[in-house]
Amino acid sequence: MAAEKVSVVARVDNRLIHGQIAVTWKQALEFDAVVVPDDQLVNDRLNKTIMNMALQSANLTGEFVSVDNGAKTIQRLKQEHFSLLGRPFKVFVVCRTPAAVRKLVEAGVEIASVTLWNMFNQDNKHKIAGTVYMNQQDLDDVATIRQHVTDVCIQGSPYGKKIEIPTNL
């Protein structure tokens, strides 16, 4: 009878934590904590400090962990904040790539929705929509994510139009 009291949503954004995450997404989704599973960032003190400043300005806490430790961190937060009273505790997960989200869902993390934006142009990547450039591996990762998450789309802001992700290039 008890409804899920912890909600997890994910965003793929090469910039990870920035003003739009700390302000616009926070206001729209009212999340309580941010988890950033990213192997590059986990050992980058300068960028973690900058990202923590953005989170602190929005009265948020963030956890920067390796992709391998992402699922354990999210599960720990879910257990620590499960409550029968009040509104659900919301965790916002920000990943650099769809591959990181794929690893989370394959590890058993239940994610309510995944949005993609700011996946920058690199070699062998093709423009899909807006600032989203993907290769076939990215599309394959999204296909696997869709096996676990029904709401997966491209979306620039929480108030913007949702764009369907193609299955191949």
C-alpha positions as CSV (number, residue, x, y, z in Angstrom):
1,M,0.0,0.0,0.0
2,A,2.9,2.4,0.7
3,A,3.9,4.4,-2.4
4,E,7.5,4.8,-3.4
5,K,8.9,7.5,-1.1
6,V,12.2,8.0,-2.9
7,S,12.2,9.1,-6.5
8,V,15.3,9.0,-8.8
9,V,15.5,11.0,-12.1
10,A,18.5,11.2,-14.3
11,R,20.0,13.7,-16.8
12,V,22.7,13.2,-19.3
13,D,24.6,16.5,-19.7
14,N,28.3,16.7,-20.6
15,R,28.6,19.8,-18.4
16,L,27.4,17.9,-15.3
17,I,26.5,20.5,-12.6
18,H,25.9,24.1,-13.7
19,G,23.5,26.9,-13.1
20,Q,20.6,25.4,-15.1
21,I,20.8,22.2,-13.0
22,A,21.1,24.1,-9.7
23,V,18.3,26.5,-10.5
24,T,15.8,25.6,-13.2
25,W,15.8,21.8,-12.8
26,K,15.8,22.1,-9.0
27,Q,12.8,24.4,-9.0
28,A,10.9,22.2,-11.5
29,L,11.6,18.9,-9.9
30,E,12.2,19.9,-6.2
31,F,14.9,17.3,-5.8
32,D,16.7,17.0,-2.5
33,A,20.1,15.5,-3.4
34,V,22.3,15.3,-6.4
35,V,24.5,12.3,-7.4
36,V,27.2,12.7,-10.1
37,P,28.6,9.3,-11.0
38,D,31.6,10.3,-13.2
39,D,35.0,8.7,-13.4
40,Q,36.7,11.8,-14.7
41,L,35.2,14.2,-12.1
42,V,35.7,12.0,-9.1
43,N,39.5,12.9,-8.9
44,D,39.1,16.5,-10.2
45,R,39.2,18.7,-7.0
46,L,38.9,22.0,-8.9
47,N,35.8,21.1,-10.9
48,K,34.2,19.4,-7.9
49,T,34.7,22.6,-5.9
50,I,33.2,24.7,-8.6
51,M,30.2,22.3,-9.0
52,N,29.7,22.2,-5.2
53,M,29.5,26.0,-5.2
54,A,26.6,25.8,-7.7
55,L,24.9,23.2,-5.6
56,Q,25.4,25.1,-2.3
57,S,23.9,28.2,-3.9
58,A,20.7,26.2,-4.4
59,N,20.8,24.6,-0.9
60,L,21.7,21.2,-2.3
61,T,24.1,18.6,-1.4
62,G,26.0,16.6,-4.0
63,E,27.9,13.4,-4.0
64,F,30.6,12.9,-6.7
65,V,31.4,9.2,-7.1
66,S,32.8,6.8,-9.7
67,V,30.3,5.3,-12.1
68,D,30.9,1.9,-10.4
69,N,29.9,3.4,-7.0
70,G,26.9,5.3,-8.4
71,A,24.4,2.5,-7.8
72,K,25.6,1.9,-4.2
73,T,25.4,5.6,-3.4
74,I,21.9,6.0,-4.8
75,Q,20.7,2.9,-3.0
76,R,22.2,4.2,0.3
77,L,20.4,7.6,-0.2
78,K,17.2,5.7,-0.8
79,Q,17.5,3.7,2.4
80,E,18.6,6.7,4.5
81,H,15.7,8.9,3.3
82,F,12.8,6.4,3.1
83,S,10.0,7.8,5.1
84,L,6.3,7.0,5.6
85,L,5.6,10.7,6.1
86,G,5.8,13.7,3.9
87,R,6.7,14.0,0.3
88,P,9.0,11.7,-1.5
89,F,12.8,12.3,-1.2
90,K,14.0,13.0,-4.7
91,V,17.5,12.2,-6.1
92,F,18.7,13.9,-9.3
93,V,21.4,11.9,-11.0
94,V,23.6,13.8,-13.5
95,C,25.8,11.7,-15.9
96,R,28.2,12.7,-18.6
97,T,27.1,9.9,-21.0
98,P,24.2,7.5,-21.6
99,A,26.7,4.7,-20.8
100,A,26.9,5.8,-17.2
101,V,23.1,5.8,-16.9
102,R,23.0,2.4,-18.6
103,K,25.4,1.1,-15.9
104,L,23.1,2.4,-13.2
105,V,20.0,0.7,-14.5
106,E,21.8,-2.5,-15.2
107,A,22.9,-2.4,-11.5
108,G,19.3,-2.2,-10.5
109,V,18.7,1.5,-9.9
110,E,15.1,2.3,-10.5
111,I,15.0,5.6,-12.5
112,A,11.7,7.3,-13.2
113,S,12.9,9.4,-16.2
114,V,16.0,10.2,-18.2
115,T,16.6,13.4,-20.2
116,L,19.4,14.1,-22.5
117,W,20.9,17.5,-23.4
118,N,24.4,19.0,-24.0
119,M,26.0,16.0,-25.5
120,F,28.6,17.9,-27.4
121,N,29.8,17.3,-31.0
122,Q,32.8,15.0,-31.1
123,D,34.4,12.8,-33.8
124,N,31.9,10.3,-35.3
125,K,28.9,11.8,-33.5
126,H,25.9,13.0,-35.4
127,K,23.5,15.8,-34.5
128,I,20.2,14.4,-33.2
129,A,18.5,17.6,-31.9
130,G,19.6,20.8,-30.3
131,T,22.9,20.3,-28.6
132,V,22.6,16.5,-28.6
133,Y,25.2,14.6,-30.8
134,M,25.3,10.9,-30.6
135,N,27.0,7.9,-32.1
136,Q,25.6,4.4,-32.5
137,Q,27.0,3.3,-29.1
138,D,25.1,6.2,-27.4
139,L,21.9,5.1,-29.2
140,D,22.6,1.4,-28.1
141,D,23.0,2.6,-24.5
142,V,19.7,4.5,-24.7
143,A,18.0,1.4,-26.1
144,T,19.2,-0.6,-23.1
145,I,18.1,2.3,-20.7
146,R,14.6,2.1,-22.4
147,Q,14.3,-1.5,-21.3
148,H,14.3,-0.2,-17.7
149,V,12.9,3.3,-17.9
150,T,9.8,4.3,-19.9
151,D,10.3,8.0,-20.0
152,V,13.5,8.7,-21.9
153,C,13.8,11.8,-24.2
154,I,15.8,14.8,-25.3
155,Q,14.8,17.9,-23.4
156,G,16.6,21.2,-23.0
157,S,14.8,22.4,-19.9
158,P,12.1,20.9,-17.6
159,Y,9.6,23.2,-19.3
160,G,10.8,22.5,-22.9
161,K,9.4,20.2,-25.5
162,K,10.3,16.5,-25.2
163,I,12.0,15.2,-28.3
164,E,12.0,11.5,-29.3
165,I,15.4,9.8,-29.6
166,P,15.9,7.8,-32.8
167,T,16.9,4.2,-32.6
168,N,19.7,4.5,-35.2
169,L,21.6,7.1,-37.1
